[in-house]
C-alpha cells in the first residue's frame, strides 16, 4: 500500500489538472438515506446510509454511495473514501461487502455476517460506485457511459461537495482518499481536482489529510511487465514462455503490441485458467458447484487458507435480492437488470509489488526524497506483518505479508493494522515490542 501523509505530495503524484465545476449545491436530508437494517444483518450500534447524489442534472447522471459510521465514537474519527478497481468495478460491492466494510455475505445467499476486522473500527467509511454505469450508479444519457479518468475525477469532486451538504457535520473532518488497483489513477487525479477546487474556493475547502493506494496500477508498462515476472517466479509458467514474452513483447508500446506478443500472452492466459490471478495461493471458486451446493445444502461457503473464496458469488446473489436493493435505496431506475461487480499484497499477480516498489522508488528519486526509514520488516501480533520503507518522512511503501490484490480480503487483520497506523499518522512498528494503541 502506498500512503501519502501530506497533501503537497499528492499534487506531485497527479499531473492532470481538473477544473472545478461551479454548481449550485442544494441541501439534502440524510434521514431519507438512512439504512434501517439490511436483510439478514446482525444487530449493530453504528448507523448506515445509502442512496444517490446527482452530479449532473441535465444528463441525470447520479452516483450511488454507501456510508457507514465508525463502530465507536464516530464523532471523533476521520472520514475515509474508498474507490475500487477496474476501471469500472463497484466500490460498494467490492470494498464495502467483500473487503473492509462491516459486513460480509453469508453462504446461504440471504444474510450477512460481521467483519470483525472492518476498517470502521478506525474511521467513518464512504464507498462510491464511480463512474456512472458502475454498480447502481447510472445516467439517462448513453454517451455518459463513454467516460475517462478526467470526467470521473470531476464527477467525484461534484459528488463530494454535494455529499458534504447532506452530511455537513463531516465537513471539518480529516478526509483520507483510499482505494486499490486502478484507484492508482482515480485517487491521485481526484486529489488533484480537490486541490484545484480548494485553491479557488473562498469558502468551504475539502480537508484532505492523505492518500493510500493498495496494489496500485500506476504505470501500465511497468506493472504489466512485472505481472508476468511474478507469474514466472511462482512457477505458474515455464522458462520458455517467459523468454518468449521477453523476446516478443514491448510493454512500453502496448497500443502497438505485436502479433507474436499476443500469441505468447495467450499461451500464458491458457496456463492460468485454473489459477486465481488476483491471489495465486487461494483455491478457485466454481459458480456451478456453488449453485448446486446451495440447492442441496443451502450453504455455499468454500474456505481456502481461512478465506471464503466464493464470497464474490455470494455477494452477487445477495445484492440481486429485491429486499436488499430496497433497504439500500438502490436501483431507483427500477430497470430489470442484474447487479454485477464490474461494468466491463504480495501474492497478487495482476499488479504485483515488483512494479509498485520500483515506481515508488522512482517517484521518491524524482522528488529528491532521501530514505528516512530503511527497508525492513514491520510487525503485527508478534509476527512479521510485511516490509516497509519510507522516503522524505512523507512517502511510505509497505507490503502486507500473505496478501494479494485485495489486501483486506486476504489479510484482514494485517490490513486493519496498516490502515489504523495510516489514519493516525504513525509508523508501523519495527519490533515485536509494541502496544496496539501506539
N, C-alpha and C positions, 0 to 999 in steps of 0.2 A: 504494500500500500504506500503510495506516495503522498506525503502530507506537507502542506504549506501552512505555517502558523502565522504568517503575516500577509496582509493583503497586497503589499507592494510587490512581493514575488509573484503573486497571481497574475499581475498585469504583465510581467515579463514572459510568463508562460504563454499567454494567449495574445497572438499578434493581430487577430481580427478585431476591428472596432465596429460595434453595432450601435447605431444611433437609437436613442430612446424615442419611443413613440408617444408623443404627447396625447393624453386621453383624459376625459372627464370621468374619474373613477367614482362610481356610485357605491354607497354603502350596502352591506348585506347583513343577514341575520343568521349567525351560526346555529341558532336553535333549530332552524329548518334543516340543517345538515347533520344534526345530532344522530348518531347511530345508537339507538336504544339498546339493541342486542342483536348480534348476528346469530343465525340458526345454528344450534348445537354448540354455542360458545360457552365456555366456563365463565363463572361469575368473576368479575374483576372490579376494582375500585376506580380505575382511571377511565376518563371519557374518550370517546372516539367520534370523529366527524368525517363525513364523506359527501361528495357532491361535485358540482361543476362551477368553474369560473369561466365566464365568457371573455375571450381575448380579442375577438373581432366581431362586432355586432352586424357589420354589413354582410359578411360571409357566413355568419352564425357558426363561428369556429369556437369550440369550447374544450377545455382541458379538465379531465377528471382527476380528483385528488382524494387521498385518504390520509387523515391526520390523527395521530394518537398521542395522548399526553404521556409524560413520564409517569412511571408507576408510583413514584413517591415524590412529593414536593415539586410538582411541575412548575409552580410559580417561581422557583429559584433556578431552574435548569435551562440550558440553551435550547435553541431550535436547530434541528438538522434536516436539511433537504437531501433526499436520496433519489438519484436517477439511474435507471438500469441500462443495460447494454443494448446492442442492436447493430446499427441503428434501427429502432422500431420495435422494441420489446417493452412490455408493461412493467413499470416500477411497482405498481400495486400488486400484481401477481407475483413478480419475482422478488423484489426487495421485501415487501411487506408480509407476504404469506408463504415465502419459501426460505428466506434468509434471516433477516434481522428484526422483523416485526414481532408483535406479542403473541401471535397465534400461528400454528401450523395446521394443515388439514389432517383429519384422521383418515384411516384407511377404509372407512365404510362409506365414503363419499357424501356424508351427511352432516359432519360436525367438525369441530376444531379442538385442538389441544394447546395448552400453554407452552410457549417457547421460553424456557427458564433462562435463556441467555439473550433475551431480546435487548436491543440497544436502547429501548425506552427505560432501561434502568439508569442510563446516564444522561438522557436527553429527551426532549419532545421530538417527535418524528413526523416528517411530512413527505409523502410519496406522491409523485405526479406522473400520470401517463402522458408522455410527450414524445413526439409531436402529435397533432391531430391525426386520427386513424389508428393510434396505438391503444390497445385495451378498450376502455369505454370513452375515450376522447374522440371527438368527431367534428366534422364540418358539413354544412349543407352545400358547399361548393366543391365539386370534384377536383378542381385544379389545386385545391389546398393540400391534396394528398401527394402532390409532386413537390416536395419540400427539400430543404437543405439545412446545413448547420446554422447559417446566419438567421434564417427565418425562425428556426427552432429556438435560438438564443433570445431573439427579440420577443417571441411569444412567451417564453418563460419569464422574461422581465415584466411584461404586462401582467402575466399571471400572478407573480409575487406581489406586485403593487396592489392589485385588486384583492388578492387573498388577505393581505395585511389589513385591508379595510374591513374584511369580515372578522378578523381577529386582531383588533387594534392593541390589545394588551400585550401582544407579542412583538410589536414594532421595535421596541428598545432592546430586545434580547440579542445576544450574540447569535449570529447565524453561521452555521457550518455547511458548506456545499460539498456533498459527497456522492460517490457513485462507483460504478465498475465498468470495465471493458470500454465500450465506445463512449462512456462518460469521460474518457480521456480527452475527447473533443468537446462534449457537451459542457462539462463543468468549467474548464478554463475560459471557454467562449462566453458562457453565462456570467462568469466573474468579470470579464472584460466589459460586457454590456452593463452590468451593475455599476462598475467603476465609472463608465461614461455617464450614466444617469446621475450618480451621486455628485459628479463634478458640476453638472448643470443645475441640479436641484437646489433651490434656496430654502426648501422646507425639509420634508422627511427624507432621510438617507438610510438605505438598507445597511444594517450593521454587520457586514461580513467580517468574521473573525479568522477564517481559514478554510482551506480546501483539502480534501483527501480523496484519492482515487485508487481503487483496488484493481490490480491486474489491468492497467490502462492501455488502451490502444492509442499510442502517441504518434508513432511514425510507421506507416504501413510497411515500407520496405524492410526496415529493421525487425519489426515484430513478426512479419511473415517468414523471413529467413530464420529467425530464432525458433519459430514453432516447429520447423522441420528438423532443426538441430536437436530440439528437445525430444521429438518422437524417436529419432535415431538413438539418442543417448539412453532411452528407456527400453531399447531392444524391440521396438514395435516394427521398425523397418530395417531392412538389411543394409550392409555397407554398399552394395551395388546400387540400390535405389537412392541412397543418399548421394553417392557420387554422380548418379545420373542427374539429380536435381542441381548439384553444384555446377555440372558441366552445361546443362541446358537452360537454366533459369537465371534471368537477370531481374531481381526483385526491385531494382531501382527504376525499372521501366515497366511496371505492371500493366498499364493500358496496352502496351505493345508486346505482350508476352508471346513467345514463340509456340508453334505447334508442337515441337519436341518437348518443350517445358510442360505444356498442358498434358501431354501423354504421360510424362513422368509423374506429375501430380495426381493424375487419375489413378495410376497404379498404387500410389500411396493411399488414396481415398479408399480403394478396394481393400487394402490391407487393414484399414482402420474400422471396417464395417461393424465389427463386434467389440469395439472399444469406445468408451465414453471419453471423447477427446477433451471434454471440459474437466474431467478428473480421471486420469488414466488408471488409478488404483481401484476405483469402485466398479462393482458389477453393473451391467446394463439392465434397464427395466424394459420388458417386452409388454406393450399395452394389451396385446391379445391374451396373454396369460393372465394379466391382472384383471381384465374384464371377466374371464372365466372364473377366477377366484372370487370375484365379487358376487357372481351368481351362485356359486356353490358354498362359499364360506362366509359371505357378507363382509369380508375384510380383505384388503389388498396390499397391506404394507409389506415391503420387501427390504430387509435390512442388509447392509453391506458395510463392514467396518464401522458400525454404530450409526450409519446414515441411512435414512429411508430413501432409497434410490428411485422409488416410484412416486415421490411427493409431487412432482410436476404433473403427473397424470391425475393424482387425487385432487390437486388444485383445480385442474381443468373441469373435472366433474362437479366440484363444489361451486365454482364461480358460474356455472351454467344453470344452477338451480334458480328458478324464478324468485323464491323467497329470499335468497341471498342478494340478488340484484335489487330487490325491493328494499331490503334493510339498508343497503349501501347507497340508496337513491341513484342507482346506476342505470345505464341504458335508457335514458329518458326519451330517446327517439322511438323506443318500443319497436325497433326493427327486429325481425325474426332471424338474427344471425347468432352463430355460436361464438362465445368469448374464446379468444386464443391468446397465448402469451406474446406472440410476435406477429406483426403485420408483414412482414416478409420472413494463487497460492504457489506453491512451488511444485504442485503436481498438475498444473494447467498447461496443456499443450497448445491452446488456442492463442493466448497472449502470455507466454511464459516469462519467468523472471529474467531469463537470459537477455531478452531485448530491453525490458524495463530498466534493469540495472545499468545497462550500457547507456541508455538515453538519459537517465537521471544524472549519471556521472558527466555526460557531455553537457547537460544543462548547467550543472554546477561549474564546470570549466568555463562555459560561455559567460556566466555571471561573475566570474572571478571569485567564487566562494572557495575558501580553504576547507579542508576536512577538520571539523570540530569534534567529531566522535569517530574514531577508527572503527572499521567494520568488525563486528563481533557479535556474540550471542546476546539475546535478551531472554528473560526467564519468566515463566508462568507456572505457578504451583510446583516450584522446586525443580522444574524441568525446562529444557531449552524450548522457548516458545517460537523462536525463529532467529533471524540475524538482522542487524540494523547498522546503519551508518548515517552520519549527519554532516551537512555542509553549511557553513556560514551561520550556524545556530538557528537556521530558519527552514532548511530543506532537508527532509528526512526520507530515506529509503529503508523500508523494513519488509522482511519476509515473514510469513506465518508457516511454521513447520507443519507439513502434512496437509496443508490446504490446497485448494485448486482454484479454478476460475471464480467460483462463488465462495469466497472465503468464509463468510458467516454460516453457510450451509454445511461445509465440510469440517470446519473447526470453530464451532460457535463460542466456546469458552475463551479460546485464544483471541478470536476476533473481537469479542466484547472487551477484553483486556486492552488490546491495542487501540480500540476506539475510545474507551474511557480515558486512557492516557492522553490521547489526541485532544479531546474536548477540554480536558483540564490543563492543557499546556505543559505536560510533564513528560520527561524522557522515560522510555521503557527501562525497567530495572536490569542492571547488568550483572546481578548476582542473585543467588537464591535467598539471600537475607534481606527481605524487604517486607513492608506491610502492604496489604492490598489497598489501604487507604492512602498510601504515599503518592 
